[in-house]
Amino acid sequence: MFTSEKGVVEEWLSEFKTLPETSLPNYATNLKEKSSLVSSLYKVIQEPQSELLEPVCHQLFEFYRSGEEQLLRFTLQFLPELIWCYLAVSASRNVHSSGCIEALLLGVYNLEIVDKQGHSKVLSFTIPSLSKPSVYHEPSSIGSMALTESALSQHGLSKVVYSGPHPQREMLTAQNRFEVLTFLLLCYNAALTYMPRVSLQSLCQICSRKMREDAAFAAAAKSLQLCPTLCDPIDGSPPGSPTPGILQARTLEWVAISFSSA
């Protein structure tokens, strides 16, 4: 990490500490325009031995619990890289280096599983009917369906599935890792349209790294045609740029499965 990049991060750390609460909205709005800061923060996260990693994680968590929507999204953009780096460091059994990232991930998870009144959230997801077109398919590509009485009775109906309530977690273990990471990635998915290009590219690169490392998941991804859904194969941009689409929850679950096997 260059001295200039370190200086950018240190200035960011000190600036927020002295910021009055009334200035938070303007500060949050201007923050997303600081591309040099974002790239420097990525480098800090990617260097587990960096002395700046712990204060950076702490400040990102302070952003998340501030209640300011723009600050929350600023932290959320680093989520894929944080998960990847945490698992990479954990695999090397370097508990000290992964501690602050684990604390940040758990902090975000524990904040997201409850509402503003402190009650556990129950999330609902609507599974669309394949008889209606979507951004992912055309009904004609599915083939003709026999118009039986049973098929007609189900025509146009959507299935709703529920997730939660989720328990509070004090640490990440092999038993709860999949659940926590899947939930975090679903939170990222919910804010995907607000994520900057660099964050989406980070997610695509992580998926690509994992597929190169694990032939089994590469074959599964190819058969499910997940890669075209994630990003453009040429430059890693999201489909339909400059406006990103919605990343499928099933794709995120696949990423979480591959993470949990690391």
C-alpha positions in Angstrom: 0.0 0.0 0.0 1.4 3.4 -1.0 1.9 6.2 1.5 -0.6 8.4 -0.4 -3.3 5.7 -0.1 -2.5 5.2 3.6 -2.9 9.0 4.1 -6.3 9.0 2.4 -7.6 6.3 4.7 -6.1 7.9 7.8 -7.7 11.2 6.9 -11.1 9.5 6.4 -10.7 7.8 9.8 -10.0 11.1 11.6 -12.6 13.1 9.7 -15.5 11.1 10.8 -14.6 11.2 14.5 -14.9 15.0 14.5 -18.0 15.2 12.4 -21.1 16.7 14.0 -24.2 14.6 13.7 -26.0 17.4 11.8 -23.5 17.1 9.0 -24.0 13.4 8.5 -26.4 13.6 5.5 -24.1 15.9 3.5 -21.0 13.9 4.5 -22.7 10.6 3.4 -23.8 12.1 0.0 -20.3 13.3 -0.8 -18.6 10.1 0.4 -19.7 8.0 -2.6 -17.9 10.3 -5.0 -14.5 9.7 -3.3 -13.3 6.9 -5.7 -9.7 7.2 -4.4 -10.9 6.5 -0.8 -12.9 3.4 -2.0 -10.0 1.9 -3.8 -7.7 2.5 -0.8 -10.2 0.8 1.5 -10.3 -2.2 -0.8 -6.5 -2.5 -0.5 -6.7 -2.3 3.3 -9.2 -5.1 3.4 -7.1 -7.2 1.1 -4.1 -6.8 3.4 -5.0 -8.8 6.6 -1.7 -7.7 8.3 -2.4 -4.0 7.7 -2.5 -1.9 10.9 -5.4 0.1 9.4 -7.7 -3.0 9.1 -9.1 -2.9 12.6 -9.9 0.9 12.7 -11.4 0.6 9.1 -13.7 -2.3 10.2 -14.7 -0.4 13.3 -15.6 2.7 11.3 -17.5 0.7 8.6 -19.6 -0.7 11.4 -20.2 2.7 12.9 -21.4 3.8 9.4 -23.8 0.8 9.3 -25.4 1.4 12.7 -25.6 5.2 12.2 -29.0 4.9 10.6 -28.0 7.0 7.6 -29.0 5.1 4.5 -26.0 6.3 2.4 -23.5 5.3 5.0 -25.1 1.9 5.3 -24.8 1.4 1.6 -21.2 2.6 1.7 -20.3 -0.2 4.1 -22.5 -2.7 2.2 -20.5 -2.3 -1.0 -17.4 -3.9 0.6 -19.4 -7.0 1.8 -18.3 -9.5 -0.9 -14.6 -8.6 -0.5 -14.9 -8.7 3.3 -16.5 -12.2 3.2 -13.8 -13.5 0.8 -10.9 -12.0 2.8 -12.4 -13.3 6.1 -12.6 -16.9 4.7 -9.2 -16.7 3.1 -7.6 -15.6 6.4 -9.6 -18.1 8.4 -8.4 -20.9 6.2 -4.9 -20.0 7.1 -5.8 -20.2 10.8 -4.7 -16.6 11.4 -7.4 -15.8 13.9 -5.9 -12.5 15.0 -6.1 -11.1 11.5 -9.6 -12.3 10.8 -11.1 -11.1 14.2 -12.0 -7.5 13.2 -13.6 -8.6 9.9 -15.5 -11.3 11.7 -16.7 -8.7 14.2 -17.9 -6.5 11.4 -19.7 -9.2 9.6 -21.4 -10.4 12.8 -22.3 -6.8 13.6 -24.0 -6.2 10.3 -25.8 -9.6 10.6 -27.1 -8.9 14.1 -28.3 -5.5 13.1 -30.1 -6.8 10.0 -32.0 -9.6 11.7 -34.1 -7.2 13.9 -36.3 -4.2 13.0 -36.0 -0.8 14.5 -38.0 -1.8 17.6 -35.6 -4.7 18.2 -38.0 -7.4 17.1 -36.8 -10.3 15.0 -37.5 -10.0 11.3 -39.3 -12.5 9.2 -38.5 -12.0 5.5 -40.8 -13.1 2.7 -39.8 -14.0 -0.9 -42.2 -14.4 -3.8 -41.4 -17.1 -6.3 -42.8 -15.9 -9.6 -44.9 -18.0 -11.9 -43.1 -19.5 -14.9 -46.2 -18.8 -17.0 -45.4 -15.1 -16.9 -42.4 -13.4 -18.5 -39.6 -12.0 -16.3 -36.1 -10.5 -16.9 -34.7 -14.0 -16.8 -37.1 -16.0 -19.1 -39.8 -15.9 -21.6 -42.8 -18.3 -21.2 -42.4 -19.6 -24.7 -38.9 -20.9 -24.0 -40.3 -23.3 -21.3 -42.4 -25.3 -23.9 -46.1 -25.9 -24.1 -48.0 -27.0 -21.0 -51.0 -29.2 -21.1 -54.0 -27.1 -20.1 -55.2 -29.7 -17.6 -57.6 -28.7 -14.8 -54.7 -28.8 -12.3 -52.5 -26.6 -14.5 -55.3 -24.1 -15.0 -55.9 -23.9 -11.2 -52.3 -23.0 -10.7 -52.0 -20.5 -13.6 -50.5 -17.2 -12.5 -50.2 -18.1 -8.8 -47.1 -17.1 -7.0 -45.6 -19.0 -4.1 -44.4 -17.1 -1.0 -41.6 -18.5 1.1 -40.5 -17.1 4.5 -37.1 -16.8 6.2 -36.6 -16.2 9.9 -36.6 -15.3 12.6 -32.8 -15.6 12.7 -30.9 -16.1 16.0 -28.3 -13.6 17.3 -24.7 -14.8 16.7 -21.7 -14.1 18.8 -19.2 -15.8 16.6 -18.8 -17.5 13.3 -18.4 -21.3 13.4 -18.5 -24.1 10.9 -22.1 -24.8 12.0 -23.5 -21.3 11.5 -21.3 -19.9 8.7 -23.6 -20.9 5.8 -26.6 -19.4 7.5 -24.9 -16.1 8.4 -23.1 -15.6 5.0 -26.2 -16.4 3.0 -28.2 -13.9 5.0 -25.5 -11.2 4.5 -25.4 -11.8 0.8 -29.2 -11.5 0.6 -28.9 -8.1 2.3 -26.4 -7.2 -0.3 -28.8 -8.5 -3.0 -31.6 -6.3 -1.6 -29.4 -3.2 -2.2 -27.8 -4.3 -5.4 -29.2 -1.5 -7.6 -27.4 1.0 -5.3 -24.1 -0.7 -5.4 -21.3 1.0 -7.4 -19.6 -0.8 -10.4 -16.5 -1.6 -8.4 -18.5 -3.5 -5.8 -20.3 -5.6 -8.5 -17.0 -6.3 -10.2 -15.6 -7.4 -6.8 -18.5 -9.9 -6.5 -17.9 -11.2 -10.0 -14.2 -11.6 -9.5 -14.8 -13.5 -6.3 -17.1 -15.9 -8.1 -14.6 -16.3 -10.8 -11.8 -17.1 -8.4 -13.9 -19.7 -6.6 -14.8 -21.4 -9.9 -11.2 -21.5 -11.0 -10.2 -23.1 -7.6 -13.0 -25.6 -7.5 -13.8 -27.6 -10.6 -17.0 -29.0 -9.1 -18.5 -25.6 -8.5 -17.3 -24.5 -11.9 -19.2 -27.3 -13.5 -22.3 -26.6 -11.4 -22.2 -22.9 -12.4 -21.9 -23.7 -16.0 -24.8 -26.1 -16.0 -27.0 -23.6 -14.1 -25.8 -20.8 -16.4 -25.0 -18.6 -13.4 -22.2 -16.6 -14.9 -24.3 -14.7 -17.5 -26.6 -13.7 -14.7 -23.8 -12.4 -12.6 -21.9 -10.2 -15.0 -20.9 -9.6 -18.6 -18.2 -12.1 -19.5 -16.1 -9.5 -21.3 -15.6 -6.7 -18.8 -17.3 -8.0 -15.7 -20.0 -5.4 -15.8 -23.5 -6.2 -14.6 -26.2 -7.0 -17.2 -28.0 -4.1 -18.6 -25.4 -1.6 -17.5 -25.3 1.2 -16.5 -28.3 0.2 -14.5 -27.6 -3.1 -12.7 -30.2 -5.8 -12.6 -31.3 -7.9 -9.6 -28.9 -10.7 -8.7 -30.9 -13.9 -8.1 -31.0 -15.1 -4.5 -30.2 -18.6 -5.7 -27.0 -17.3 -7.2 -26.0 -15.7 -3.9 -26.8 -18.9 -2.1 -24.4 -20.7 -4.5 -21.7 -18.2 -3.6 -22.4 -18.7 0.1 -22.2 -22.5 -0.3 -18.8 -22.2 -2.0 -17.6 -19.8 0.7 -18.7 -22.1 3.5 -16.7 -24.9 1.9 -13.5 -22.8 1.9 
